[in-house]
């Protein structure tokens, strides 16, 4: 049963409302490219952070989440253009959810490629069927009129916004926060003190969910919190 204290967090009006934004992504081809695995390794060391994010994280949406081929561009290229099945599998096995910085993610990808080339030196300079072009996305933010000042309005906003908005706040936000979190979880924790709910949203599996699936999962968690409020740390401290 909900207590007066547990309901307090849900009736609280946030000092900073959540403003739902949408976004358009303009793909830019960088200066780095690779026609073999040796060149891929060198480019991985010097390409911008935005390229690592683009090819390891952002394109999850483009690949429709492991339902077609591999879960990141590097693995996809290693398999289809280089015929390196083992490398593709190991690259695909790099779980972006385990990393809290793009630097660490980059280092892990480099380690995978280095280990493969050390064990398969004949693959180093074999020409790929297609050149890999390192890209990054320039995000153009598009404000929407939808804002949320409390948890109920947040749930309603999630139902109304486009999938581009869900992607912007749940996926693209990770580049801005250096993979640490997403906009929804940050707002719920900082403005409403709902740390447990924020953590549960952060744990949604981006590999096995489409963007619509992500939306439904977030709404389900928020509706569950509204129906069965938990006592937030802030409320508990003042109780």
N, C-alpha and C positions, 0 to 999 in steps of 0.2 A: 504494500500500500504506500502511495506517495505521501510524504510528510510535508508540512508547510515549508520546512527548510529546503527539502529537495525540489519543491516547485519554484523556489525563489530564483534559481538559475535560469529557468525557462521563461519567467515573466520579466526578467531583467532586460532593459533596453541597452544595447551596446553603445558605448561612447563613440565608437567608430563603426558606422553601419557597413555591412558587406556590400560592395558595389560589384555587381556581376558585369564582367566585360566579355566581349567576344574578341576574336582576332583573326587576321588573315596572315598567312605565312608566305613570304617571298623567298623562294629557294635561290641561293647564290652559289655558284661554282667557285671554289677557292683555287689557289695556285698549286696546291699539292695534288698529285695524281700518281697512280701506280699501274705499271704494265706487268709487274711480276711481284712475287712475295718479298723480295729484297727491297724493292721500292716502297712497298706497302709499309714495311717496318720503319724505314727512314721517315716516311710521311707521318706515321703515327707519333713519332717523337716531336715533330715540330708544328703540326696542324693546330689551329685554334681550339680552345675548349668547346666552342660552339659546334665544331665539326664532330668531335667525339660524342657530344650530346645528340646531335642530329642522327648519326649513324647507329648509335647504340640504344637510344631511348626514343627520340621523337618519331622515328620511322616504325615503331611498333604499330602505330595506327595504320600506316600505309601497308604493312604486311598483314593487317587484320589479325594481329596477335597469333602467331605460330600456326595459323590454320593453312597457310601457304608457305612452304619452305621453312626458312630459318627466321629466328626472332630478331636478328640485327643485320645490317647491310654488309658488315665485314664477313660474317659467316656465309651469307647468301652468295657473295662474290667468290669466296674461297671454294665453295662447292660448285657453282654453276660455271664460273669462268676459269678456275684453276684446277678443277677436278681433284681437290684436296679434301676428301671426305672427313678424314680424321681431324684436320685443322678446323673445318667447318663445324664439326660437332663440339669441339672444345670451345670455340668462340661462341657458339650458340649457348653453351653451358654457363657462360659468364652472366650471372644474375645481377642486374643493375640495382636490385633492392638491397643488396649486401653492402653497397658503397654509400658513403656520406660525402664524397667529394669527387669531382670530375678528374682531378689529378690521380687519385687512387684508382679510379676506373680505367684511366688511360694506361697507367702502369701495369694493371692486370692484363689488359689486351696485349700490350707489348710483350709481357712475359710469355703469354700463350704463343705468340708468333715466334719469338726467339727460341722457345723450347722446341717448337715444331721444326724450325730450320736447322737447329743443332742436331736433331735426330734424322732429318731428311735433307741433307745439304744439296742433293740433286734437284730439289724443288726451288732452290733459291732464285735462280735466274730464268726459270722456265716461263716463257711468255704466256700471259693470260689470253683467253679468247676475246675478252673485252677489257678496256682500261677502266680502272676504278677512279672516279673523280670525287675528291673530297668536297663536300658541300656543307653549308650551314643555312639556317633559316632566319631571315630578318622578320621579326614579328611586328605587325601593324595592329595596335590595340584599337578596338572598336567599342566604345562605351555603349551600354544598354541602359534603358530607363529603370531596370529592375534592381532594387536594393532591399536589403534585409536588416531590420533593426533588432530582431529577436529570433529565437529558434524556429517558431512557427512560420515566420515570414521567409526564413532561410529555406525551409522545406518547400514552400510555395514557389520560391524563386527557382529552385532546382528543377521543378516540374515545367516551368515556363521557358527557360533559356534553351538555346540551341546546343547541339553537341559540340559546336566550335567553342562555346563558352566553357563547357565541361572540360574539354581538352586543354584550353588555355589555363584554367585554374588548377587542374589536377595533374597534367603532364608537363606543359610548358613551364609552369611555375617552378619546377624542380631545377631548371637551369638558373633561374634567378636566386633560388635558395641554395644553390650548390648541391643539389640532390637531397637536402636535409628534410624537406617536407613538401606540402602542397598548400595552396592558398586557403582552402576550406579548413583544414586542420589547424593552421596557424590562427585563423580568425576565431574558431570555436574555442581554442585554448586561451588565447590572449584576451578576447573580449567577453566571453561567457564563462570562462573557467571550466569548460567541459573537456578535461584532459582525456578521460577514458573514451569518450566519443571521438575525439580528435585522433587518438591512437588507432581506434578501430577503423576509421576511414583511411588512415595512412596504410593500413595492412591490406587493403583491397588489392587483389591480385591483378596486375595490369597485363600479365601474360595470357591469362585464360578468359579475360573479359573484353568485350567490345566497349566502345564509349557509351553506348546505350546501356550496356550491362553495368558499367561503372556508375552511371547516373542512378539506375534502379537500386544498386547496392547502397549508395550513399543515402538515398531517400528512405530506404528500409531502415537503416541504422538510425537516422534522425527521427523517423516516426516511432520507432521502438523507444527511443529516449524520451520523446514527448509523452508516450503512453505510460512508460514505467521509468520515471526520472530516477537517476542515481544521484547521490549526494556528492557534489563536487568538492575538491579540496578547499576551495575558497569558502564555500558555505559551511563545510565541516569545521573550519578553523574559527568561525564566528558563532557556531552553535553553542 
